[in-house]
Amino acid sequence: MNIKEVEKVTGISSQNIRFYEKSGLVHPDRNEENGYREYDTNDIRILKLIKMFRMIDMPIEQIKLILSENHKLPQLLNEQEKMLEQKLENTRYAIRVCEHLKEICSSVEDIDADLYLSQMEEESDHYFDNWKSDYKDVVKYEHERVFTFVPEEEVTDRYTFENALYAYAMEKNKHITITKRGMYPEFVMDGVEYKAERNYTVIAPIPTAVIRCTRKDAPEKEEKYRHGRKKWIRILRICWPAVTGTLLLIFLWGNVLFSNTEGRIALLVILIVLLAMSVRNYLLYWNLD
């Protein structure tokens, strides 16, 4: 079957089918004559299993474990059940808050935000107290999207670049295939497509290459990280030097030492330096593996 036929049989969009393939969940053969994917009955069965597990909100990584190590099925289903029970409790709590607000408040002005926030913060493991959990989730998401590493050998041409990528994959026990050669190579590692670039930093005081690898296709759940709290956690994680500098500027602006023109210029210089550090952090050390 081709991908359009599979889409009709399984009810899974071709975009998601390709995503599952890139995630290493399904491995269709390719027609040697035209290079098109050809899905057999086992591929169809796996895709239907993936669809079923996704419908119970199971993460991709857990599905991958089930398919590769099916003896862990009972354990992983228990973990999923606990997660769903927690989510259900969080939802019930949110519903109770909505019902209570409807009973006592007729407009926004009637809401005592401090009272409700204090009550929510006292609740353990509920939806409103998830900053720590969200940060861990953001870190995991970012490592799926971008990672950097410092190669042991100097990277001066495409051959040493490829050697650095192969060495990294071997160290991490991952399978890698170079799909595009050059100083901006592309590769597939454990079913995920990446593109790589070389940046330089100075380490005491030798110029050192830092390899930055970016996932070519955005992870399926990327939309969740473009809005709301997780978006701001992502921004703060990248730009903490600039954020720190901005806060410093705000707090010290009226200070006696910085009340004249020279002092304020010094503060602005500090802010610019911290902004530069944020950019450097993003290019070289962000998600350093």
N, C-alpha and C positions, 0 to 999 in steps of 0.2 A: 504493500500500500504506500502511496505517496502521502505527503503531509496534509493535503486537502481532504483526502479520503479519511485519514485518521481523525481529523478535526470533526468530520460528520459522525463518525462512529463513536467517538469518546465524548463529544460535547466540549472539548478543551480547545481553546483558540490556538492557532498556529504559532502566535507569539509566545504563549505560555509553553507550548510543546518545545519550542527552540530554547526557551529559558531552562526548562527541566533537563534538556540535553546538555546545555552548557554547564549546568550545575552538577553534572555527573550522575543524574538519576536514571537516565535512559540512554542506550547506546545503539542507535539504529545503524545498519550497514549502509554503505554507499554503493550505488551502481557504478561499476568501473568504467562504463561507456560514457555516461553523462554527468557523473558525480552527484546525482540526486540521492537524497535519503530514501531508504526503503525500510518500512516498518513491518515486522512480522507479528504473529499472534502473541508472542511473549512480550514484545514492546507494547502492544495494545493492553495486555493485562497489567503491566507495570504502570502505564499511564492511568488506567482506571483506579488502580490502588492509590496512586499519588493523588488523584482527584478526590477519592474517598477520604484519605487522611487530611487533605487540605480543608475539606468540608467540616472536619471536627477541629479545625484551627491548629493543626499540628505544624510546627516549624519545619522548613526544608531540611535543616541539618538532622533533625530527628527522623524524618522520613528516609534520608540517606542511610542512617544507621540501621533502620529496620530492614531496608532492602539489601544492605551488605552483610549485616549480622542478624539474621532473622531470629536467632535464639534469644535476642534481647527484646523481642516483641512484648512479652508480659511486663517487663520492667519499664519500657518506654510508654506503654499504654497507661500504666499506673501513674507515671509522671505527668502525662497529658491529662489524666482524670483530675489529679490534684490541681493542676494549673487552671482547668476549666471550672473546678469548684471555687477556686479563689476568685476567678473572674466573675463567676455568678454572684458570689458574696459582695464583690465590689459593686456590681450592677445593682444588686438589691439595696445596698447602702445609698447609692446615688439616687435610686427611686424614692427611698424614704426621705431623703433631703428635699427632693422636688415636691413630694406630697406635703411635707411640713411647711415649705415656703408658700405653697398654694393656699394652705389653711390660714396662715397668719399675715401674709403680705399681699397687698393689692397693687403695689408699685415698687420700683427699685428703691425708692427713698425709704421704704419700710424695712429693708433688709439690714440687719446688724451684721455686717461682714466680719468684724473682729470676733464676734461670738461664734459664728459658724466656722471660721477658720480655726479657732482654738479647739473647737469640738472635733473638727476633721483631723487636726494634727495629733490629737490624743488617740484617735482610732489607729490600731496597729494593722499594718499590711492592707490598707485600703487604697483605693484609686488615687486619692488626693495627696498621699504621702509617698510618692513614687520617684522622688528626685534621684535618689541613689540608684534605684533600679534602672531608671531611664538613662542615667549616665553610663552604666555598664552596657546597656543596650546600644547606646550611641557609639561607644568605643568598639564594640563588636562589629557594628555596621560599618564603621569607618575602616576597620582592618580588612573587611571584605572588599571595600571599594578602593582603598589606596594603602600601599605599604612601602616602606623604604628600608634599605639595608646598605651597609658599608662592605664592599668586597675586599677580600684579603689581598688581591693582586691589583696592580695598576690597570686602569681601563683606558686604552689609547686608540683602539680601532674596533671594528665590528667583531673580530675574532676574540679579543680579550673580553669584549662586552658579553658575547655569547657564553664564554667560559665562566664568567661571573654568574650569569643566570643559571647555568647548569650546576655550578657549585652550590648555589643557594638552594636549588631544588633538591639536590642530593642530601644536603645537610638537614633539610626539613622533611626528607623522605616523601617527596612529591614527584609526580610524573610531569615532565615538561616537554613540549614540542615547540621549536622556534618556527613561526609561520611567516615572519617577515624579517629579513636581515638588514643590518645597517646600524647607524648610530642612534636610531630611534626604533629599535626592534619591537616586534610584537610576538606574543607567544601564548600558548594554551597550557595552563597548569591545573591539573586535576579537573579538567573539563571546563575551566573558566578562562576566558580570553582577557589578556592584559596587553597594554602597551607600556614600554619602558623609556626612561630618559636618564641621562647622566647629568648631575649637577656637581659643583665643586665647593668644598669648604676648606678652611685652613685649620689644621690640627698641629699645633706646637712644632714649628710653624710651617709644616709640610702640606701642600695642596692635596686633598684627599677626595676621591670620587665618592658620591653618594648616589645610589641607584634608586629611582622613584618609579614604582609600578602602579598604574592606574587601570582599574577594571574597565573594559570597553563597553560592556552593557551594564546599565545601572541595576543593582539588586532589585528584586521584585517589589520589595516593600519601601522603595525610596520615597514615595509620596508622603509617607508618615513622617519623614525627616525634613520636609520642606516647610512645615507649618507648626506653630505652637511651641510647646516647651522644648521638644527635642531639637527643633531648629536652633533655639537660643543656646542650648547646651553645646551643640556643634560649633556655633560661632565662638562661644567663650573658650572652648577647648583649643581652638586654633589661635585665637587672638588675645590670649590672656595677658601677654606683655603690653599690648596696646590698651587693653581695658585697665590694667594696673596703672599705666601712665596717665590715662584720662582721669581716673579717680585721684591720682596724685596731683594733677594739674588743678582739679576742682577744689581740693582741700587746701592747697598751698597758695592759690591765687591771691588771697587777701593777706597772706603772711607778710610780716615786716620785711623779711629777707627778700621777698619777691614782689614788693610793692612798687618798685621802680621799673623802668623800661628794661634795664639790663637783666634784672632778675626774671622778668616775664619772658624775655628772649631765651634765657637759660632753661626755663621750664618747657618752653616750646621745643627747644632742641632735644631735651630729654624725651618728650613725647614722640618726636620724629624718630629718634633712635629706637624707641620701643616699638614703633610701627615697623621699622626695618627689621627688628628682631622677630616680629610676628611673621613677616614674609619669609624670613630665613628659616624660622621654625616650621612653617608650612611646607617649604620646598625640601628641606634637608632632614629635619628631625621628627616631623610629624609622623606618627605611626612607625617609628623606627623599630625594626624587628631585630 
